[in-house]
Amino acid sequence: MLLAALLWAAPVSTPTAKTVFLMHGILNKSISMKRIELALEREGFEVVNLSYPSRRRTVEEHAAWLDQRVREKGRGELYFVGHSLGSIIIRYYLAVYNPPAAKRFLMIAPPNHGSMLADKVAKTPLYRLVWGRKAGGELRASSTDFWKNLPPPPVEFGILAGGLGNGKGLTPLIPGDDDGTLAVEEARLEGASDFAVLPYQHTAIILKKKTAEMAVRFLKTGRF
C-alpha cells in the first residue's frame, strides 16, 4: 500500500512543447510553407505558419511583429524556419530579441549578404512596384550598412540553398551557382551547423518533399 501511494504521488514528466514558427518569402503567403508545416506536425511539432505583408514593412518592423506573435503563441522550445526574406526577418529577430527558449533555426534560400540580382534591377520601376521600397530595398547587396550590422543568429542554425551544383546555376545574370534569384554563396553564413544545396529554383524549393524532410531532420537533430 505504501509503495502504491508513493508511486501515485510521484510527479509525471510531460514532453516539452516544441513550437515552430514559419515565415514565407517576399510576395508569398503562408500556403507556400504548407508542405513543411504538415511534415513538422506529423513529427509532433506545434506549427505557427505566419502570413505577413512582406512588401509593406522594413525588416525591423517585421521582426517586432514576429516578437508579438512569438509571445502570444510560443510554447516550450522555440524553432524557426524561414524562406528568403522570412529567413532574414527571423535572423534579425533572433539577434535583437534573443528569446531564451529559441533552440534551432533553418534558413531556406536566404539572401544572407543581400542579392546581387536585386541590385541589377533595383532602379527599374518594376522592382519598386513588385518588391516595394522597404524590406525589398534592404535585400539588395548594396545595402551594406544593413548587412554589416546584422550579426549571425545566436542559436544553432542551418542553411538550405538552391543550386544545380555545376558552377553555373539557373541564370547567367548571377556569377557561379544559383537558384535563379540568389547565388549559393549569397546564402552562406559563417557559423552554420550545416549547409546543403538542393537542385531547386528559389521559390520552388519550399514546395519540394526533400526540403520538408530536411527541415524536419534539422530541427530534430541539428543536421541534414
TORMARBA-797210 format. One line per field, with one value per residue (C-alpha): residue number from 1; residue in three letters; x, y, z. Coordinates in Angstrom, 3 decimals, decimal comma. Layout:
BEGIN
num: [NUM;...]
residu: [ALA;...]
X: [X;...]
Y: [Y;...]
Z: [Z;...]
END
This chain:
BEGIN
num: [1;2;3;4;5;6;7;8;9;10;11;12;13;14;15;16;17;18;19;20;21;22;23;24;25;26;27;28;29;30;31;32;33;34;35;36;37;38;39;40;41;42;43;44;45;46;47;48;49;50;51;52;53;54;55;56;57;58;59;60;61;62;63;64;65;66;67;68;69;70;71;72;73;74;75;76;77;78;79;80;81;82;83;84;85;86;87;88;89;90;91;92;93;94;95;96;97;98;99;100;101;102;103;104;105;106;107;108;109;110;111;112;113;114;115;116;117;118;119;120;121;122;123;124;125;126;127;128;129;130;131;132;133;134;135;136;137;138;139;140;141;142;143;144;145;146;147;148;149;150;151;152;153;154;155;156;157;158;159;160;161;162;163;164;165;166;167;168;169;170;171;172;173;174;175;176;177;178;179;180;181;182;183;184;185;186;187;188;189;190;191;192;193;194;195;196;197;198;199;200;201;202;203;204;205;206;207;208;209;210;211;212;213;214;215;216;217;218;219;220;221;222;223;224]
residu: [MET;LEU;LEU;ALA;ALA;LEU;LEU;TRP;ALA;ALA;PRO;VAL;SER;THR;PRO;THR;ALA;LYS;THR;VAL;PHE;LEU;MET;HIS;GLY;ILE;LEU;ASN;LYS;SER;ILE;SER;MET;LYS;ARG;ILE;GLU;LEU;ALA;LEU;GLU;ARG;GLU;GLY;PHE;GLU;VAL;VAL;ASN;LEU;SER;TYR;PRO;SER;ARG;ARG;ARG;THR;VAL;GLU;GLU;HIS;ALA;ALA;TRP;LEU;ASP;GLN;ARG;VAL;ARG;GLU;LYS;GLY;ARG;GLY;GLU;LEU;TYR;PHE;VAL;GLY;HIS;SER;LEU;GLY;SER;ILE;ILE;ILE;ARG;TYR;TYR;LEU;ALA;VAL;TYR;ASN;PRO;PRO;ALA;ALA;LYS;ARG;PHE;LEU;MET;ILE;ALA;PRO;PRO;ASN;HIS;GLY;SER;MET;LEU;ALA;ASP;LYS;VAL;ALA;LYS;THR;PRO;LEU;TYR;ARG;LEU;VAL;TRP;GLY;ARG;LYS;ALA;GLY;GLY;GLU;LEU;ARG;ALA;SER;SER;THR;ASP;PHE;TRP;LYS;ASN;LEU;PRO;PRO;PRO;PRO;VAL;GLU;PHE;GLY;ILE;LEU;ALA;GLY;GLY;LEU;GLY;ASN;GLY;LYS;GLY;LEU;THR;PRO;LEU;ILE;PRO;GLY;ASP;ASP;ASP;GLY;THR;LEU;ALA;VAL;GLU;GLU;ALA;ARG;LEU;GLU;GLY;ALA;SER;ASP;PHE;ALA;VAL;LEU;PRO;TYR;GLN;HIS;THR;ALA;ILE;ILE;LEU;LYS;LYS;LYS;THR;ALA;GLU;MET;ALA;VAL;ARG;PHE;LEU;LYS;THR;GLY;ARG;PHE]
X: [0,000;2,833;4,636;1,431;0,889;4,439;4,049;0,749;2,320;5,376;5,363;4,642;7,053;5,463;7,189;8,392;6,235;8,013;6,661;7,870;7,292;7,293;7,789;7,401;9,351;8,506;5,366;4,243;1,739;1,683;0,194;3,601;5,009;2,185;4,216;6,818;4,064;2,414;5,724;6,587;3,146;3,464;6,609;4,818;5,798;3,232;3,419;2,537;2,567;2,557;1,310;2,553;2,547;6,093;6,306;4,853;7,306;11,018;12,825;12,958;9,189;8,528;10,789;8,863;5,636;7,178;8,148;4,493;3,425;6,085;4,974;1,350;1,776;5,151;5,082;8,101;11,127;11,070;12,121;12,085;12,010;12,208;12,263;14,153;13,056;11,423;14,870;16,282;13,370;13,884;17,645;17,097;14,510;16,778;19,722;17,748;15,244;17,230;14,352;15,816;13,676;14,933;16,645;17,157;16,631;16,528;17,089;15,874;17,348;18,315;19,966;22,391;24,530;21,853;21,079;23,284;20,342;18,225;20,914;20,840;17,102;16,586;16,349;13,619;10,002;9,085;11,344;9,816;6,311;6,703;9,110;8,430;10,760;11,025;12,146;12,631;15,182;17,043;17,510;19,925;23,592;24,434;22,539;25,901;25,051;22,124;24,181;27,232;25,140;23,220;25,030;24,685;21,814;22,633;21,182;22,050;21,191;21,355;21,035;19,449;20,364;19,129;21,599;22,494;25,944;27,506;29,108;26,683;23,238;19,952;20,763;23,821;22,935;24,373;28,020;28,548;25,914;22,475;18,761;17,656;17,418;20,329;23,873;24,714;27,471;24,910;23,136;26,233;26,825;29,690;28,696;26,088;25,821;25,101;24,761;23,314;22,436;19,284;18,684;15,636;14,626;14,349;10,591;10,053;12,469;9,871;7,337;9,558;9,289;13,074;13,119;10,394;12,244;15,472;13,649;12,287;15,683;17,487;15,011;15,167;18,922;20,756;21,992;20,634]
Y: [0,000;2,395;1,692;2,257;5,570;6,703;5,765;7,604;10,723;10,694;13,574;12,561;14,059;15,501;16,113;19,658;21,510;22,429;25,356;26,108;29,484;29,520;32,694;32,779;34,962;38,219;38,252;34,951;33,659;31,074;28,467;28,275;26,747;24,215;21,136;21,967;22,732;19,320;17,460;19,116;18,492;14,781;14,772;16,306;19,963;22,673;24,858;28,537;29,279;33,063;35,313;38,885;41,867;41,341;44,490;46,989;46,999;47,068;44,014;45,738;46,292;42,716;41,477;43,494;41,991;38,496;39,114;39,755;36,525;34,520;35,957;35,114;31,643;30,234;27,257;25,393;25,206;27,597;26,712;28,806;28,147;30,995;31,208;34,019;37,323;35,316;33,982;37,489;38,661;35,723;36,279;39,935;38,976;36,423;38,826;41,699;39,929;36,726;34,715;32,360;29,386;29,543;26,276;25,935;27,950;26,778;29,248;28,240;30,180;33,147;36,279;36,403;39,080;40,654;39,908;40,932;40,357;42,759;45,412;44,889;45,501;47,811;51,008;49,710;50,694;47,013;46,311;49,081;48,111;44,416;44,247;47,620;50,215;48,837;45,235;44,850;47,653;46,153;42,872;44,451;43,533;47,229;47,861;47,437;49,151;46,794;43,645;44,896;45,478;42,190;39,520;35,754;34,115;33,497;29,955;26,779;27,345;25,554;26,677;25,097;26,816;26,216;25,467;22,998;22,095;22,827;26,189;27,928;27,770;28,811;32,275;33,926;37,142;35,722;34,611;30,997;28,512;29,942;29,205;31,773;34,511;34,052;32,778;29,832;31,975;34,629;32,061;31,019;32,401;31,703;29,706;27,459;23,997;22,513;23,667;21,863;22,674;21,279;21,355;23,595;27,083;29,839;29,655;26,003;24,828;25,215;23,088;20,005;16,850;16,703;20,189;19,283;16,112;18,022;20,700;18,059;16,397;19,632;20,856;17,481;16,815;19,965;18,218;17,488]
Z: [0,000;0,907;-2,397;-4,302;-2,521;-3,326;-6,994;-7,148;-5,638;-7,922;-10,450;-14,016;-16,543;-19,664;-23,014;-23,570;-26,089;-29,308;-31,311;-34,831;-36,467;-40,279;-42,327;-46,107;-48,517;-50,245;-52,444;-50,986;-48,424;-45,659;-48,012;-49,710;-46,488;-46,136;-47,083;-44,447;-41,929;-42,412;-42,250;-38,929;-37,458;-38,262;-36,100;-33,114;-33,514;-32,903;-36,014;-36,402;-40,129;-40,407;-43,188;-43,243;-45,661;-46,915;-49,079;-46,615;-43,702;-43,040;-41,691;-38,299;-38,322;-39,375;-36,568;-33,969;-35,290;-35,093;-31,471;-30,642;-32,351;-30,505;-27,167;-27,962;-29,452;-28,449;-26,078;-24,742;-27,018;-29,972;-33,513;-36,666;-40,406;-42,903;-46,668;-48,412;-46,795;-43,999;-43,065;-42,776;-40,616;-38,263;-38,248;-37,291;-34,668;-33,021;-32,995;-31,457;-29,180;-28,441;-26,889;-24,273;-25,398;-29,014;-29,970;-33,756;-36,912;-40,521;-43,360;-46,817;-49,763;-47,568;-49,015;-46,104;-47,748;-49,922;-53,552;-56,472;-58,815;-56,779;-57,280;-61,027;-61,294;-58,298;-60,347;-62,597;-61,899;-61,874;-58,880;-56,788;-57,860;-57,138;-54,192;-52,620;-51,117;-47,574;-46,999;-50,759;-50,703;-47,756;-49,630;-52,090;-51,733;-51,888;-48,604;-46,908;-43,611;-43,062;-43,677;-41,783;-38,656;-38,820;-36,751;-37,228;-35,321;-31,634;-31,875;-33,766;-37,423;-40,748;-44,357;-47,417;-50,684;-54,207;-56,997;-59,722;-58,451;-61,835;-61,105;-63,480;-61,924;-63,475;-64,801;-66,392;-64,548;-61,312;-61,041;-60,025;-58,963;-58,225;-57,850;-60,423;-57,790;-55,381;-55,710;-53,489;-51,970;-51,029;-48,862;-46,896;-43,423;-41,074;-38,016;-39,652;-38,105;-41,521;-45,133;-48,149;-51,754;-53,359;-57,149;-56,988;-58,103;-55,480;-54,917;-55,847;-53,147;-50,379;-52,286;-52,510;-50,416;-49,951;-48,452;-45,956;-44,970;-44,408;-42,423;-40,055;-39,716;-38,962;-36,358;-34,610;-34,797;-35,898;-39,049;-42,521]
END
